[in-house]
Amino acid sequence: MSAMTWRRAAGAAVAVAGGAAVLLLAGHRLVPGDAGVLLESGLPWVGLAAPVAAVAGAALRSRAAAAAAVAVSAVWAALFVPAYVPGPGAGGAGGGTLAVATLNVGAGNTRVCEALREAAGWGADMVAVQELAGPEECAAEAFGGDGEWVRQGTVGVWSRHPVAAVETLDPSVGWIRGVRLSIRAPEGEVAVVAGHAASLRPGTAGARDGSLRALARSAREADGPVVVLGDLNTAATDRAMGAFSGFGEAQRDAGWGPGFTWPAAAPAVRLDHVLYRGARAVSAEVRPVPGSDHRAVLARLAY
């Protein structure tokens, strides 16, 4: 085989691979079952096919490979550039603002108290915490005497403002991993749903989806402004997030970039979310949490 023939064959192979990436990006909703969930969890990374095809196209002097790079880039940009560049947010807003945060401290974290003390210094009006395994006194010490601390099962919420109407939630996992409550904020009551959805492992997508639906149902039942905080074990690109249709997503609406939160050392997917209805996201960011395998999400909402 001559060098020219080899380059043509290699260029064609790269073009086919690029075409497959385009199909996966554009048609990810058509991939069923666990394979579809896995694909959607890592969907932004499919875009890496574009630079690979571009480099291969240049090295092989292949127009087909270069065209594949352009096609992958175009589809990826259409899907993700709007989500990675801050927009105006969703929903309406009155004269109030709330700074909120959610963090999974990790059940085996030996630095939980340090993590909570750090969270207390973020200036948030409300902090939701998942995978609490230690005593409540740790949170009381971390957040000090101001505000109120509510813990139900492995989920806790600290609020700077008075708390009312506390209701425990079992997001279809068999034990308490959620709470719904009302915050009496200065500009009016805000409903809060804080939860930890079922974990996602091979063959468990149905259980995870049911867990999300349970949390979404609780959020939809609330009146007025609603904020959902938690580790949803669901990527922002996962079809299961459709359970929260009609809710804004703070990182998508007001944050720069993908806002990946897991794993903390090299984040590749966003599992932790701030969702809202009847409000508008003003800003969103992620921050490291001492000892945890998740990063925290912070957002400022106007309502």
C-alpha positions in Angstrom: 0.0 0.0 0.0 1.4 3.4 -1.0 1.7 6.3 1.4 -1.0 8.2 -0.4 -3.4 5.2 -0.3 -2.7 4.7 3.4 -3.4 8.4 4.1 -6.7 8.2 2.3 -7.7 5.1 4.2 -6.7 6.6 7.5 -8.5 9.9 6.7 -11.6 8.0 5.8 -11.5 6.1 9.1 -11.1 9.3 11.0 -14.1 10.8 9.1 -16.2 7.8 9.9 -15.3 8.1 13.6 -16.2 11.8 13.5 -19.5 11.0 11.8 -20.2 8.5 14.6 -19.5 11.3 17.2 -21.9 13.6 15.4 -24.6 10.9 15.5 -24.0 10.3 19.2 -24.2 14.0 20.0 -27.3 14.7 17.9 -29.1 11.5 18.6 -28.1 10.7 22.2 -31.8 10.6 23.3 -32.3 7.6 20.9 -29.8 5.4 22.7 -31.8 3.2 25.2 -31.2 1.9 28.6 -28.0 2.1 30.6 -26.0 2.8 27.5 -28.0 6.0 26.9 -27.5 7.1 30.5 -23.8 6.4 30.3 -23.5 8.3 27.0 -25.5 11.3 28.3 -23.5 11.4 31.6 -20.3 11.9 29.5 -21.9 13.7 26.5 -19.7 16.9 26.6 -16.6 14.7 26.3 -17.7 13.3 23.0 -16.7 16.7 21.6 -13.0 15.7 22.1 -13.5 13.9 18.7 -13.3 17.3 17.1 -9.6 18.2 18.0 -8.6 14.6 17.4 -10.1 14.7 13.9 -8.6 18.2 13.2 -5.1 17.0 14.1 -5.5 13.8 12.1 -6.8 15.8 9.2 -3.8 18.1 9.2 -1.3 15.2 9.6 -3.0 13.1 6.9 -3.9 16.0 4.7 -7.4 14.6 4.6 -10.3 16.8 3.7 -12.8 14.2 5.0 -11.2 14.2 8.4 -11.1 18.0 8.5 -14.8 18.1 7.5 -15.6 15.6 10.3 -13.8 17.9 12.8 -15.9 20.9 11.6 -19.1 18.9 11.9 -18.4 17.6 15.4 -17.5 21.2 16.5 -20.7 22.6 15.1 -23.0 20.1 16.7 -21.1 20.3 20.1 -21.2 24.1 20.0 -25.0 24.0 19.3 -25.5 21.7 22.3 -23.2 23.2 24.9 -22.1 26.7 24.2 -25.5 28.1 25.3 -25.3 26.0 28.4 -21.7 27.1 29.2 -22.2 30.8 28.7 -24.3 32.7 31.3 -27.7 33.8 30.2 -30.5 35.8 31.8 -31.7 32.9 33.9 -35.2 31.5 34.0 -38.4 32.6 35.7 -39.4 35.8 37.3 -37.9 37.7 40.2 -39.0 40.2 42.8 -36.9 42.3 45.1 -35.3 39.6 47.2 -32.1 37.6 46.8 -30.8 34.4 48.3 -27.3 33.0 48.3 -27.6 29.2 48.4 -25.1 26.3 48.4 -25.3 22.5 48.3 -22.5 20.1 49.2 -22.1 16.4 49.6 -19.6 16.1 52.4 -19.0 12.3 51.9 -20.1 9.7 54.4 -16.5 8.5 55.0 -15.1 12.0 55.2 -13.0 12.5 58.3 -12.9 16.3 57.7 -16.7 16.9 57.8 -16.5 19.6 60.5 -13.8 21.4 58.6 -15.9 21.2 55.5 -18.9 22.6 57.3 -16.9 25.4 58.8 -15.7 26.3 55.4 -19.2 26.3 54.0 -20.2 28.6 56.9 -17.7 31.1 55.6 -19.2 31.3 52.1 -21.7 33.9 53.1 -24.7 31.8 52.0 -28.2 32.3 53.3 -28.9 28.6 53.0 -26.7 25.5 52.8 -27.9 22.0 52.1 -25.6 19.1 53.1 -25.8 15.5 52.0 -24.2 12.3 53.4 -24.2 13.5 57.0 -23.1 10.6 59.2 -21.8 12.4 62.3 -23.6 14.1 65.1 -25.6 17.3 64.7 -23.4 19.2 67.1 -20.7 19.4 64.5 -23.0 21.5 62.2 -24.2 23.6 65.1 -20.6 24.4 66.0 -19.7 25.1 62.4 -22.5 27.5 61.6 -22.5 29.1 65.1 -25.5 30.5 66.9 -27.0 32.3 63.9 -29.8 30.8 61.8 -31.4 27.4 62.1 -30.1 23.9 61.4 -32.5 21.2 60.3 -31.4 17.6 59.8 -33.5 14.7 58.5 -31.6 11.4 58.1 -28.4 12.0 56.2 -29.5 15.4 54.8 -29.3 18.7 56.6 -30.1 22.4 55.8 -28.8 25.5 57.5 -30.8 28.7 57.0 -30.0 32.2 58.0 -33.7 32.9 58.0 -36.5 31.3 60.1 -37.5 27.8 59.1 -41.1 26.6 59.0 -43.1 23.5 57.8 -40.4 20.9 57.9 -41.3 17.6 56.1 -39.1 14.6 55.8 -38.6 13.0 52.3 -37.7 9.5 51.3 -36.7 9.9 47.6 -37.6 6.2 46.9 -34.4 4.9 48.4 -35.8 3.3 51.6 -34.6 5.8 54.1 -34.6 9.5 54.8 -32.4 11.3 52.3 -34.4 14.5 51.9 -36.3 17.3 53.5 -38.8 19.9 52.3 -39.2 23.1 54.3 -40.2 26.8 54.0 -37.8 29.6 54.6 -39.2 32.9 55.9 -37.0 35.2 53.9 -37.3 39.0 54.1 -39.1 39.2 50.8 -41.5 36.3 51.4 -41.5 32.6 51.9 -39.3 30.3 49.8 -39.9 26.6 49.6 -36.8 24.4 49.7 -36.3 20.8 48.7 -33.0 19.4 49.7 -32.2 15.8 48.8 -29.9 13.1 47.8 -31.1 10.9 44.9 -30.4 7.2 44.6 -27.0 6.3 43.3 -26.5 5.4 39.7 -24.8 2.1 38.9 -25.2 -0.4 36.1 -28.7 -1.7 36.1 -30.0 0.9 38.6 -31.1 3.7 36.3 -34.8 3.0 37.0 -34.3 3.3 40.7 -32.4 6.5 40.3 -35.1 7.9 37.9 -37.8 7.1 40.5 -35.8 8.9 43.1 -35.6 12.0 40.9 -39.3 11.9 40.2 -40.0 11.8 44.0 -37.9 14.9 44.6 -39.4 16.7 41.6 -42.9 15.8 42.7 -42.2 17.3 46.2 -40.8 20.5 44.6 -43.8 20.9 42.2 -46.3 20.6 45.1 -44.8 23.8 46.7 -46.3 27.2 46.1 -44.3 30.4 45.2 -40.6 30.4 44.7 -39.0 27.0 45.0 -35.3 26.0 45.3 -34.0 22.5 44.9 -30.6 21.7 46.4 -28.8 18.4 46.3 -26.7 15.6 45.0 -29.1 14.3 42.3 -26.6 11.7 41.0 -27.6 12.8 37.6 -25.6 14.7 35.0 -27.1 17.9 33.6 -27.2 16.2 30.2 -29.0 13.1 31.4 -32.5 12.7 30.0 -33.7 11.9 33.6 -33.4 15.6 34.4 -36.6 16.0 32.5 -38.3 15.3 35.8 -37.5 18.9 36.6 -38.9 20.3 33.4 -39.9 24.0 34.0 -37.2 24.5 36.6 -34.1 26.7 36.0 -30.6 25.3 36.6 -28.3 27.8 38.2 -25.0 26.7 36.6 -26.6 26.5 33.1 -28.3 29.8 33.4 -25.8 31.9 35.3 -22.4 30.1 35.5 -19.4 29.9 33.2 -18.4 26.6 31.9 -19.7 23.1 32.7 -19.5 23.4 36.5 -18.5 19.8 36.9 -18.6 18.6 40.6 -17.5 14.9 40.6 -15.0 13.5 41.2 -13.6 16.4 43.1 -9.9 15.7 42.1 -10.7 15.8 38.4 -14.4 16.7 37.9 -15.9 15.2 34.8 -19.6 15.4 35.4 -22.1 17.7 37.3 -24.1 15.6 39.8 -24.8 18.4 42.3 -27.4 21.0 41.3 -29.2 24.2 42.3 -32.6 24.2 40.6 -35.3 26.8 41.0 -38.7 28.0 39.9 -40.2 31.4 40.4 -36.8 33.0 40.6 -33.8 33.9 38.5 -30.2 32.8 38.8 -27.8 35.7 39.2 -24.5 33.8 39.5 -23.3 30.2 40.0 -19.9 28.6 40.8 -18.3 25.4 42.2 -15.9 25.2 45.1 -13.8 22.4 46.6 -15.0 20.8 49.8 -12.3 19.5 52.3 -12.2 15.7 52.3 -15.1 15.2 50.0 -15.2 13.5 46.6 -17.7 16.1 45.4 -17.4 19.8 44.8 -19.9 22.2 46.2 -22.3 24.4 44.1 -22.9 28.0 45.1 -25.5 30.2 43.5 -27.2 33.5 44.0 -30.9 33.7 43.2 -33.3 36.7 42.8 -36.9 36.0 43.6 
